[in-house]
Amino acid sequence: MAAHGTECHADAHREIERNVYSCLLSVTRRVDNCAPRVKIVYSADVGGVLRTVPVKTMELIPETDLDVDVAPGKRRLIEAALRLTAGGRGFATLGLREVAREAGLNPNTFYRHFDTLDDLAREAVESVSRRLRPMLRRERWLAAHDEPHSVPRRACVAFFAFALDNREAFLSALAEYHGTSPALREAVRANLQEVSVEMADDVVQLNLMPALARPTVDEICTQIVLQLFHLSNEYIGTAAHREALIGYAERFIVRLFAGAAVLEAQHS
């Protein structure tokens, strides 16, 4: 009977593991204080361990691709434009018919989804940002729970891996950061700023640098995101240097925060 009970317990545990195996921590937040809750989470980064995690709740940070509702034709046009600009061409050099041909669509289809090529370019930048930001937030919160000192490295690994998986979008955004279109330059900068703001939110909410004032955290996070963004070009293009780039980026983050903490202490 005891053996049977043990077997049933093991089966139940395996069932739980199957149900949560692909789930990461859904990091959530609210601006007001609320009672901590507990979630069962799985993380491949810590050896596939099932554990309970207390979180401040409960505005869900989505785990899924937020572009799921994009119409197929619209998505094909975005992907076509990114392929055409990944080699360094600016969106301003593209032609409507060229993009439609690359997407395998009738040129008239373009106007069902966009008014101009600038509109397409802005949507391409924003669609990548909508997937990048929740992924980074989940990784920061998971790392902070596992080991706070691991947050910089795990965030760098996650950022660069995403850049590599979305190389065409990142290479296009890098080209447009200093490109000829003011609208696209602003779109890239605005989306990077959103990443920076959410990073600062997490540093504050996770109490990672309690000695630093919020304006200081904001400034540091802006510098970090811009540095990672520009380093992504080398990470994508030079496989042999990727591990070294991760180490450099991690040290850059740690030194910025450590230096700011020293300065803050000297002036307090």
Backbone bond lengths (Angstrom), bond angles and torsions (degrees), N, CA, C in turn:
res aa  C-N    CA-C-N  psi(-1)  N-CA   C-N-CA  omega(-1)  CA-C   N-CA-C  phi
1 M - - - 1.460 - - 1.524 110.20 -
2 A 1.376 115.34 -43.98 1.462 119.46 179.50 1.520 110.67 -61.91
3 A 1.349 115.42 -42.03 1.462 119.15 -179.81 1.513 110.50 -63.48
4 H 1.360 115.04 -38.95 1.458 119.12 179.58 1.524 110.20 -64.04
5 G 1.350 115.69 -41.13 1.463 119.70 179.10 1.519 111.63 -63.41
6 T 1.338 115.43 -40.58 1.468 119.34 178.65 1.515 111.15 -63.61
7 E 1.347 115.34 -39.77 1.461 120.13 -179.91 1.519 110.74 -65.10
8 C 1.345 116.31 -40.94 1.462 120.39 179.44 1.527 110.14 -64.38
9 H 1.350 115.07 -40.38 1.455 119.34 179.33 1.532 110.53 -63.09
10 A 1.320 116.57 -41.42 1.466 121.04 179.05 1.518 110.81 -64.39
11 D 1.340 115.44 -41.17 1.468 119.25 178.11 1.523 110.98 -62.31
12 A 1.338 115.24 -41.76 1.460 119.39 179.77 1.526 110.81 -63.88
13 H 1.332 115.49 -39.99 1.466 119.37 179.12 1.523 111.13 -64.13
14 R 1.341 115.68 -42.05 1.465 119.19 178.57 1.518 111.26 -63.61
15 E 1.333 116.80 -36.34 1.457 120.30 178.63 1.522 111.00 -65.33
16 I 1.344 116.03 -42.09 1.463 119.89 176.82 1.528 109.73 -61.39
17 E 1.323 115.73 -44.12 1.458 119.53 -178.79 1.521 111.39 -61.83
18 R 1.345 117.01 -40.50 1.457 119.57 178.33 1.523 110.76 -62.99
19 N 1.323 115.92 -38.70 1.459 119.62 -176.62 1.516 113.01 -69.33
20 V 1.329 116.40 -31.80 1.466 118.89 -176.12 1.518 112.91 -109.60
21 Y 1.297 117.40 3.57 1.460 120.79 -172.50 1.516 112.29 -55.30
22 S 1.344 117.28 -43.04 1.456 119.61 -176.02 1.512 113.00 -92.94
23 C 1.330 117.22 8.45 1.460 120.25 -175.66 1.521 110.84 -97.61
24 L 1.299 116.81 134.72 1.455 122.33 170.87 1.518 108.33 -103.89
25 L 1.289 114.92 170.55 1.452 119.94 178.98 1.520 110.71 -62.14
26 S 1.331 116.67 124.12 1.455 121.03 172.99 1.523 107.24 -84.20
27 V 1.312 115.13 96.41 1.447 118.66 -176.89 1.520 108.19 -72.38
28 T 1.319 115.85 134.57 1.445 119.63 -177.30 1.502 110.22 -135.78
29 R 1.322 114.63 160.69 1.445 117.82 -178.34 1.523 111.01 -153.13
30 R 1.342 115.25 158.39 1.442 122.32 170.29 1.511 107.71 -140.91
31 V 1.326 116.60 153.41 1.454 118.71 -176.78 1.524 111.44 -75.78
32 D 1.321 117.36 -23.39 1.461 118.64 178.65 1.520 110.03 -95.94
33 N 1.315 116.00 164.72 1.462 120.07 178.37 1.508 109.59 -73.18
34 C 1.312 115.56 140.15 1.456 118.95 177.45 1.522 108.20 -146.25
35 A 1.307 114.66 160.93 1.459 119.58 -177.99 1.515 110.01 -66.40
36 P 1.344 119.03 138.81 1.448 120.56 177.45 1.521 111.39 -64.04
37 R 1.307 115.71 147.19 1.451 121.01 173.78 1.512 108.91 -119.35
38 V 1.314 115.71 177.06 1.459 120.58 -179.15 1.511 108.39 -127.08
39 K 1.332 116.08 136.26 1.455 121.35 174.09 1.516 109.25 -124.61
40 I 1.330 116.38 144.94 1.461 120.66 171.41 1.513 106.86 -86.73
41 V 1.328 116.25 127.85 1.454 119.48 -176.66 1.517 110.04 -132.33
42 Y 1.328 114.15 161.21 1.464 121.79 174.37 1.512 107.25 -125.88
43 S 1.311 117.75 137.17 1.454 120.79 175.47 1.518 109.56 -136.39
44 A 1.323 115.32 121.55 1.462 119.55 177.07 1.516 111.33 -67.41
45 D 1.340 117.44 -21.40 1.459 120.86 -176.65 1.514 112.83 -71.64
46 V 1.323 118.04 -17.58 1.463 120.08 -179.62 1.528 110.06 -119.73
47 G 1.305 115.31 37.46 1.451 120.36 173.28 1.511 114.68 80.27
48 G 1.321 117.57 23.44 1.454 119.77 176.82 1.511 113.05 69.07
49 V 1.326 116.69 39.45 1.452 120.59 -175.49 1.523 110.52 -89.08
50 L 1.326 115.63 132.15 1.455 121.11 171.01 1.523 108.12 -87.08
51 R 1.337 115.58 131.81 1.445 117.48 -178.97 1.524 109.88 -156.32
52 T 1.323 116.74 168.11 1.454 120.33 175.00 1.511 109.04 -101.84
53 V 1.322 115.45 139.86 1.454 121.34 -175.84 1.519 109.24 -129.27
54 P 1.347 118.99 123.95 1.456 120.55 174.23 1.521 109.83 -77.47
55 V 1.311 117.21 137.08 1.459 120.93 179.04 1.508 109.38 -139.33
56 K 1.347 116.51 149.70 1.453 120.67 168.27 1.509 106.96 -79.42
57 T 1.304 116.39 135.48 1.445 118.19 -167.29 1.510 112.67 -128.34
58 M 1.299 118.44 175.02 1.436 133.27 6.27 1.522 109.84 -146.70
59 E 1.312 117.15 51.06 1.452 119.56 171.15 1.518 106.77 -93.19
60 L 1.304 117.25 109.34 1.459 121.67 -168.56 1.519 111.84 -67.86
61 I 1.324 115.67 131.33 1.457 121.47 168.20 1.524 106.40 -92.51
62 P 1.327 119.37 113.42 1.465 121.63 -170.00 1.517 112.70 -60.51
63 E 1.336 114.80 144.75 1.458 121.27 177.59 1.519 111.54 -95.16
64 T 1.322 116.94 -14.52 1.452 120.19 -171.87 1.516 111.03 -100.97
65 D 1.317 115.35 167.88 1.458 122.94 176.79 1.522 108.20 -64.19
66 L 1.339 116.91 120.18 1.453 120.05 -178.25 1.519 112.20 -79.38
67 D 1.324 116.88 0.95 1.460 120.64 177.77 1.530 112.35 -93.90
68 V 1.312 118.53 11.76 1.456 120.31 -171.57 1.516 112.70 -62.08
69 D 1.340 118.53 -24.65 1.451 120.81 -177.12 1.528 113.47 -92.18
70 V 1.332 118.19 3.62 1.452 120.90 178.89 1.526 109.00 -67.84
71 A 1.322 116.40 131.19 1.465 121.30 -179.66 1.526 110.16 -60.05
72 P 1.334 117.91 143.42 1.470 120.21 -177.26 1.523 113.53 -54.97
73 G 1.343 116.81 -43.12 1.460 119.56 179.65 1.512 112.25 -63.41
74 K 1.319 116.42 -39.94 1.460 121.43 178.49 1.521 110.26 -63.99
75 R 1.326 115.95 -44.60 1.463 119.76 179.23 1.527 110.97 -62.09
76 R 1.327 117.65 -41.75 1.466 120.79 -179.60 1.531 111.26 -63.36
77 L 1.320 117.39 -37.39 1.460 120.58 177.88 1.530 111.00 -66.88
78 I 1.337 116.55 -41.77 1.464 120.29 178.06 1.523 110.25 -62.70
79 E 1.333 116.83 -47.07 1.459 120.24 -178.59 1.522 111.61 -64.06
80 A 1.333 116.39 -37.15 1.465 120.19 178.15 1.523 110.82 -64.46
81 A 1.323 117.35 -44.69 1.463 121.19 179.89 1.526 110.77 -63.47
82 L 1.312 117.10 -38.40 1.464 120.19 179.16 1.526 111.15 -67.08
83 R 1.320 116.95 -38.75 1.468 119.14 177.17 1.532 110.72 -62.64
84 L 1.321 116.01 -41.23 1.458 120.36 -176.93 1.524 112.46 -70.51
85 T 1.314 117.62 -28.06 1.467 120.62 -177.33 1.527 113.16 -99.10
86 A 1.327 118.05 -5.75 1.465 120.78 -176.33 1.524 112.25 -63.93
87 G 1.330 117.54 -23.29 1.460 120.45 -179.40 1.511 114.09 -84.18
88 G 1.329 117.35 1.51 1.458 120.29 178.53 1.513 114.45 116.19
89 R 1.307 118.04 -7.66 1.462 120.53 176.38 1.525 109.92 -68.40
90 G 1.294 116.49 145.95 1.450 120.51 175.06 1.519 110.67 -85.79
91 F 1.314 116.18 155.65 1.467 119.66 176.86 1.526 111.01 -59.80
92 A 1.326 116.65 -29.27 1.459 120.51 -178.18 1.526 112.32 -65.57
93 T 1.333 117.51 -19.56 1.470 120.64 -179.27 1.519 112.36 -87.63
94 L 1.330 116.74 -8.08 1.460 119.93 -177.23 1.514 111.06 -80.56
95 G 1.318 114.41 152.33 1.462 120.69 172.70 1.516 109.62 -109.50
96 L 1.311 115.51 148.89 1.467 120.39 -179.42 1.528 110.93 -56.72
97 R 1.322 116.80 -46.86 1.473 120.10 -179.11 1.524 111.31 -65.43
98 E 1.330 116.04 -35.58 1.463 119.92 178.89 1.527 110.55 -62.55
99 V 1.331 116.49 -43.97 1.462 120.65 179.86 1.524 110.28 -65.61
100 A 1.333 116.23 -44.66 1.464 119.85 -179.90 1.527 110.92 -62.48
101 R 1.323 117.02 -40.68 1.465 120.32 179.23 1.523 110.60 -64.51
102 E 1.333 117.46 -43.23 1.459 121.35 178.04 1.519 111.59 -61.65
103 A 1.353 115.74 -33.35 1.464 120.93 -179.91 1.518 112.15 -82.53
104 G 1.350 116.94 -9.84 1.456 120.06 -177.71 1.513 112.79 73.50
105 L 1.340 116.91 32.17 1.455 121.81 -176.52 1.521 110.36 -124.18
106 N 1.326 115.82 158.49 1.453 121.97 172.48 1.526 108.80 -67.10
107 P 1.344 118.70 136.87 1.474 119.88 -179.19 1.529 113.53 -54.38
108 N 1.330 117.49 -31.93 1.462 119.17 -179.65 1.529 112.09 -64.24
109 T 1.346 116.35 -22.22 1.469 120.27 179.44 1.522 111.12 -63.48
110 F 1.323 116.31 -28.57 1.460 120.38 -178.03 1.525 111.00 -54.25
111 Y 1.336 116.75 -45.38 1.458 120.17 -173.36 1.528 113.55 -75.72
112 R 1.306 116.97 -6.64 1.463 119.31 171.50 1.522 110.66 -73.45
113 H 1.331 116.35 -22.19 1.458 120.59 -173.23 1.532 114.01 -117.72
114 F 1.330 117.57 -29.95 1.469 120.91 -175.86 1.519 110.08 -139.54
115 D 1.335 114.53 150.84 1.467 119.37 174.61 1.525 110.87 -88.04
116 T 1.323 115.86 -36.84 1.465 120.41 -178.12 1.526 109.37 -141.54
117 L 1.340 115.38 168.92 1.465 119.96 175.49 1.522 111.20 -66.92
118 D 1.327 117.52 -30.79 1.466 120.12 175.50 1.528 110.74 -62.24
119 D 1.329 116.72 -38.35 1.468 120.01 177.06 1.528 110.36 -62.26
120 L 1.323 115.74 -42.63 1.468 119.94 178.28 1.530 109.92 -61.75
121 A 1.325 116.79 -44.62 1.463 120.29 -177.91 1.524 111.39 -63.38
122 R 1.329 116.97 -42.58 1.470 119.99 178.40 1.521 111.07 -62.09
123 E 1.322 116.29 -41.71 1.466 119.87 179.55 1.516 110.91 -66.06
124 A 1.335 117.23 -35.66 1.472 120.35 178.05 1.519 110.61 -62.96
125 V 1.331 116.81 -44.89 1.464 121.14 179.10 1.525 110.46 -63.04
126 E 1.323 116.39 -45.92 1.466 120.49 -176.41 1.528 111.91 -68.06
127 S 1.326 117.34 -34.27 1.464 119.55 -179.27 1.524 111.16 -65.70
128 V 1.333 117.14 -36.84 1.458 120.60 176.93 1.523 110.20 -69.21
129 S 1.319 116.42 -42.85 1.466 120.77 179.84 1.521 111.82 -60.81
130 R 1.328 116.87 -37.77 1.468 120.18 -178.90 1.524 111.88 -66.44
131 R 1.315 117.68 -23.08 1.463 120.03 175.97 1.516 112.40 -91.74
132 L 1.332 116.11 -35.27 1.464 120.53 -178.57 1.522 112.18 -66.36
133 R 1.311 117.66 -46.16 1.464 120.67 -169.60 1.526 113.85 -63.43
134 P 1.332 120.50 -50.58 1.471 117.99 178.73 1.517 113.39 -64.61
135 M 1.341 117.39 -30.73 1.459 120.02 177.45 1.529 110.52 -64.25
136 L 1.333 116.71 -44.96 1.460 120.18 179.61 1.523 111.63 -64.45
137 R 1.320 116.70 -38.93 1.464 119.63 -179.72 1.530 110.95 -65.13
138 R 1.305 117.48 -43.21 1.463 120.14 177.67 1.522 110.53 -59.57
139 E 1.331 115.61 -43.60 1.471 119.05 -177.04 1.524 110.88 -66.28
140 R 1.319 117.35 -40.58 1.469 119.32 178.64 1.518 111.16 -63.34
141 W 1.319 116.96 -43.67 1.465 119.45 -177.72 1.524 111.68 -69.09
142 L 1.314 117.43 -39.91 1.462 120.19 176.77 1.531 110.38 -62.79
143 A 1.329 116.00 -45.45 1.467 119.77 -179.77 1.524 111.02 -63.33
144 A 1.341 117.11 -40.53 1.458 120.45 -179.76 1.520 111.30 -63.74
145 H 1.338 116.73 -33.94 1.463 119.25 177.75 1.515 111.00 -73.45
146 D 1.344 116.78 -41.38 1.467 120.13 -177.33 1.528 111.13 -70.23
147 E 1.324 115.37 -50.24 1.475 121.12 -178.32 1.529 107.68 -166.34
148 P 1.330 118.53 106.01 1.471 120.79 -175.51 1.523 114.36 -51.82
149 H 1.351 117.00 -34.08 1.465 118.87 -179.11 1.528 112.37 -68.65
150 S 1.326 117.97 -12.64 1.464 120.42 -179.63 1.522 112.83 -87.97
151 V 1.325 117.63 -6.31 1.467 120.51 -174.80 1.533 111.90 -58.30
152 P 1.337 120.55 -49.82 1.468 118.86 -177.78 1.530 113.29 -57.48
153 R 1.323 116.31 -47.67 1.466 118.50 -176.69 1.525 111.23 -66.77
154 R 1.314 117.24 -46.02 1.463 119.00 -177.49 1.512 111.77 -66.16
155 A 1.328 117.23 -33.83 1.456 119.71 176.15 1.527 110.96 -67.05
156 C 1.338 116.92 -39.50 1.471 120.55 177.36 1.525 111.30 -64.26
157 V 1.327 115.93 -45.86 1.467 120.35 179.45 1.523 110.17 -58.91
158 A 1.333 116.25 -44.58 1.464 120.43 -178.90 1.520 111.21 -65.27
159 F 1.335 117.35 -42.65 1.466 121.17 -179.04 1.524 110.80 -62.90
160 F 1.327 116.53 -49.65 1.462 119.67 -176.96 1.532 111.55 -67.64
161 A 1.322 117.21 -37.17 1.474 119.70 178.12 1.529 110.15 -63.14
162 F 1.332 116.40 -40.20 1.459 119.95 177.41 1.529 110.42 -64.69
163 A 1.336 116.60 -41.81 1.466 119.87 178.41 1.522 111.21 -60.31
164 L 1.323 116.61 -41.43 1.458 120.52 180.00 1.528 110.83 -66.75
165 D 1.323 116.58 -40.70 1.468 120.48 179.04 1.525 112.04 -68.92
166 N 1.328 116.02 -22.56 1.471 121.32 -179.37 1.529 109.77 -122.34
167 R 1.321 114.76 45.56 1.464 120.64 -171.51 1.528 112.70 -58.40
168 E 1.330 118.64 -40.31 1.456 119.93 -177.74 1.526 111.11 -63.94
169 A 1.333 115.82 -41.94 1.462 119.70 179.50 1.526 110.89 -66.05
170 F 1.332 117.26 -41.64 1.465 119.92 -178.68 1.523 111.16 -69.38
171 L 1.314 117.92 -41.71 1.456 119.84 179.25 1.528 110.84 -64.46
172 S 1.324 116.79 -37.33 1.467 120.39 176.72 1.525 110.75 -65.43
173 A 1.338 116.27 -44.09 1.469 120.28 -179.85 1.530 110.82 -64.42
174 L 1.333 117.08 -38.98 1.463 120.36 177.59 1.524 111.30 -62.48
175 A 1.327 116.63 -39.40 1.464 120.31 178.31 1.530 111.02 -67.14
176 E 1.326 116.22 -38.59 1.463 119.46 -176.87 1.523 112.93 -78.75
177 Y 1.338 118.17 -17.03 1.465 121.03 -179.18 1.528 110.74 -57.63
178 H 1.331 116.28 -35.73 1.466 121.48 175.81 1.531 110.35 -118.57
179 G 1.331 116.73 26.50 1.458 121.50 -175.99 1.514 113.70 -76.74
180 T 1.321 114.52 -175.67 1.465 120.86 -174.52 1.519 113.54 -86.75
181 S 1.321 117.35 -14.06 1.466 120.06 -177.44 1.527 110.65 -94.19
182 P 1.340 118.28 114.07 1.469 119.82 177.80 1.526 112.54 -58.50
183 A 1.335 117.13 -37.15 1.465 120.62 -178.54 1.523 110.89 -63.99
184 L 1.322 116.48 -40.44 1.461 119.66 -178.50 1.524 111.39 -76.28
185 R 1.328 117.00 -36.90 1.463 118.78 174.78 1.530 109.93 -58.29
186 E 1.321 116.00 -43.62 1.462 119.99 -179.93 1.515 111.27 -66.86
187 A 1.338 117.74 -37.40 1.468 120.84 -179.93 1.521 110.89 -63.73
188 V 1.332 117.21 -44.18 1.464 120.74 179.26 1.520 109.97 -64.02
189 R 1.323 116.91 -45.90 1.466 120.64 -178.92 1.528 111.92 -64.56
190 A 1.327 116.51 -39.78 1.467 120.32 -179.40 1.518 111.03 -64.30
191 N 1.332 116.94 -39.82 1.464 119.43 179.89 1.521 111.82 -71.58
192 L 1.326 117.69 -36.17 1.462 120.00 174.50 1.524 110.60 -64.11
193 Q 1.337 116.11 -36.36 1.453 119.23 178.22 1.525 111.20 -65.53
194 E 1.319 117.69 -36.49 1.467 120.25 176.50 1.527 111.07 -62.53
195 V 1.324 116.45 -40.41 1.468 120.17 176.47 1.525 109.74 -61.86
196 S 1.329 116.37 -42.56 1.470 121.18 -179.24 1.524 111.70 -63.36
197 V 1.322 116.69 -44.23 1.467 121.07 -178.80 1.522 110.63 -62.53
198 E 1.328 116.98 -42.94 1.467 119.69 179.93 1.525 111.11 -67.90
199 M 1.323 116.92 -34.82 1.464 119.34 175.47 1.524 110.07 -62.93
200 A 1.332 117.45 -44.87 1.464 121.21 178.17 1.526 110.79 -62.49
201 D 1.332 116.95 -40.98 1.466 120.34 176.32 1.524 110.63 -55.59
202 D 1.323 116.34 -44.46 1.459 120.48 -177.23 1.527 111.83 -69.35
203 V 1.319 116.82 -40.10 1.469 119.66 177.68 1.525 110.06 -58.51
204 V 1.335 116.53 -41.67 1.465 120.71 -179.70 1.524 111.02 -72.16
205 Q 1.331 117.60 -48.70 1.469 121.24 -176.01 1.525 112.22 -66.29
206 L 1.325 116.64 -33.35 1.456 120.44 179.18 1.530 112.25 -86.43
207 N 1.333 115.59 -2.00 1.464 121.30 177.15 1.525 111.37 57.80
208 L 1.343 115.44 41.48 1.461 119.87 -177.39 1.524 112.18 -77.59
209 M 1.340 116.99 -32.78 1.473 121.03 179.94 1.523 108.77 -134.07
210 P 1.326 117.89 70.52 1.466 120.81 -173.43 1.523 113.90 -64.56
211 A 1.327 118.01 -20.59 1.466 120.69 -177.39 1.525 112.42 -78.56
212 L 1.341 117.49 -13.17 1.461 119.95 -174.45 1.520 111.48 -97.37
213 A 1.325 115.70 139.44 1.464 121.59 175.52 1.524 109.45 -71.68
214 R 1.321 116.59 153.43 1.461 120.27 -177.05 1.529 113.06 -58.61
215 P 1.350 120.59 -41.47 1.470 118.14 177.58 1.530 113.23 -59.10
216 T 1.325 116.80 -35.15 1.467 120.35 177.49 1.520 110.72 -67.51
217 V 1.323 116.48 -43.57 1.466 120.78 177.67 1.526 109.82 -60.91
218 D 1.323 117.65 -42.70 1.466 121.14 179.04 1.527 111.07 -59.16
219 E 1.324 115.71 -45.17 1.466 119.33 -178.23 1.528 111.43 -65.21
220 I 1.319 116.53 -43.01 1.467 120.31 179.70 1.519 110.88 -63.60
221 C 1.321 116.82 -44.49 1.471 120.07 -178.42 1.528 111.48 -64.29
222 T 1.318 117.27 -35.76 1.465 120.33 175.63 1.524 110.23 -62.17
223 Q 1.330 117.20 -44.28 1.464 120.94 178.78 1.528 111.38 -63.67
224 I 1.318 116.22 -39.99 1.467 120.14 -178.39 1.521 110.83 -65.47
225 V 1.319 116.98 -47.63 1.469 120.19 -177.37 1.520 110.81 -63.60
226 L 1.322 117.62 -41.28 1.462 119.84 178.11 1.522 111.01 -63.87
227 Q 1.319 117.22 -40.29 1.468 120.59 179.12 1.522 110.87 -64.87
228 L 1.325 117.74 -46.47 1.468 120.42 179.40 1.523 110.62 -62.81
229 F 1.319 116.33 -40.38 1.471 120.74 179.47 1.526 110.50 -58.72
230 H 1.318 117.70 -48.57 1.467 120.28 -178.25 1.525 111.75 -72.60
231 L 1.325 117.88 -32.90 1.471 120.01 175.90 1.528 112.09 -67.51
232 S 1.323 116.43 -23.48 1.469 119.25 -178.12 1.524 111.75 -61.38
233 N 1.321 117.59 -27.39 1.461 120.35 178.15 1.525 110.76 -61.64
234 E 1.331 116.31 -46.41 1.471 120.27 178.41 1.520 111.00 -70.31
235 Y 1.339 116.90 -37.46 1.465 119.81 179.63 1.535 110.22 -61.21
236 I 1.324 116.71 -42.75 1.463 120.73 179.91 1.525 111.13 -66.31
237 G 1.326 116.12 -39.85 1.460 119.56 -170.88 1.508 116.43 -90.24
238 T 1.340 118.49 -16.12 1.467 120.66 -173.66 1.519 110.06 -130.96
239 A 1.318 116.04 91.21 1.463 120.54 -176.09 1.524 112.22 -60.78
240 A 1.322 117.61 -34.89 1.464 121.03 -175.89 1.522 112.75 -66.79
241 H 1.321 117.43 -21.52 1.464 121.02 -175.91 1.519 113.52 -100.56
242 R 1.308 118.01 3.47 1.467 119.21 -170.23 1.524 113.12 -64.03
243 E 1.304 117.51 -44.77 1.463 119.15 -179.55 1.524 110.60 -64.96
244 A 1.305 116.61 -38.98 1.465 120.36 178.14 1.523 111.07 -65.32
245 L 1.322 117.38 -37.54 1.466 120.88 178.77 1.528 111.16 -66.33
246 I 1.325 116.39 -37.93 1.463 119.65 176.86 1.527 109.85 -62.42
247 G 1.332 116.25 -45.69 1.462 120.20 178.84 1.519 112.09 -62.35
248 Y 1.329 116.75 -41.78 1.466 120.63 178.69 1.525 110.57 -63.18
249 A 1.334 116.77 -45.62 1.459 120.57 -178.93 1.529 111.09 -63.47
250 E 1.325 116.62 -39.94 1.465 120.39 177.78 1.531 110.61 -61.54
251 R 1.325 116.97 -46.18 1.465 120.41 179.60 1.527 110.96 -64.11
252 F 1.308 116.41 -38.35 1.463 121.14 178.52 1.529 110.33 -58.91
253 I 1.324 116.76 -45.84 1.466 121.23 -179.47 1.533 110.92 -64.51
254 V 1.331 115.62 -48.95 1.463 120.26 -177.43 1.524 110.67 -60.80
255 R 1.323 116.80 -43.28 1.460 120.01 -177.39 1.528 112.03 -68.81
256 L 1.318 116.88 -36.38 1.463 119.13 176.89 1.523 110.71 -61.29
257 F 1.314 116.45 -49.55 1.464 119.79 -178.82 1.532 111.30 -67.59
258 A 1.344 117.04 -41.10 1.462 119.60 -179.25 1.527 110.46 -64.93
259 G 1.320 116.66 -42.78 1.461 120.55 178.81 1.517 111.52 -62.63
260 A 1.331 115.80 -42.45 1.467 119.92 179.37 1.529 110.85 -63.95
261 A 1.335 116.15 -37.97 1.467 119.83 179.60 1.529 110.50 -65.39
262 V 1.340 117.45 -39.48 1.465 121.20 178.56 1.530 110.16 -64.20
263 L 1.330 115.78 -46.13 1.464 119.87 179.65 1.522 111.12 -62.48
264 E 1.320 116.11 -40.30 1.455 120.29 179.48 1.533 110.67 -62.37
265 A 1.340 115.38 -41.02 1.465 119.57 179.83 1.524 111.26 -66.60
266 Q 1.318 117.23 -36.76 1.456 121.31 -178.99 1.523 111.80 -67.68
267 H 1.322 116.11 -30.50 1.465 120.35 -176.90 1.531 112.97 -95.63
268 S 1.306 116.71 -1.62 1.474 119.11 -178.61 1.525 111.54 -90.62
